[in-house]
Amino acid sequence: MATKTHFCKSPGALDPLNERDLTDVEQPKLPHGLRFRTADEAGPKAAVQAHPDAWVLSTYTAEA
């Protein structure tokens, strides 16, 4: 928890929940020939690999 690692000085300061509807967000437009894939379509191995591919210093693995 953030309060235990000194990112936050007062307990409860991270409690507020900020949320909004995403109905006004435009659908993303991909370049011609590309499409979105879900983790189900890609399979578990590819879904796990997407994390370290996106965040270079990630130590996330399927074994973790």
ZITARA-V352093 format. One record per backbone hydrogen bond with DSSP energy under -0.5 kcal/mol. NH is the residue of the N-H (numbers start at 0). CO is the residue of the C=O. If there is no record, write none. Layout:
BEGIN
NH	CO
NH	CO
END
This chain:
BEGIN
3	0
4	0
4	1
5	2
6	1
7	1
12	9
14	11
17	15
18	16
24	21
29	27
33	30
41	37
42	38
46	42
47	43
48	44
49	45
50	46
50	47
51	47
52	48
53	49
54	50
55	53
57	54
END
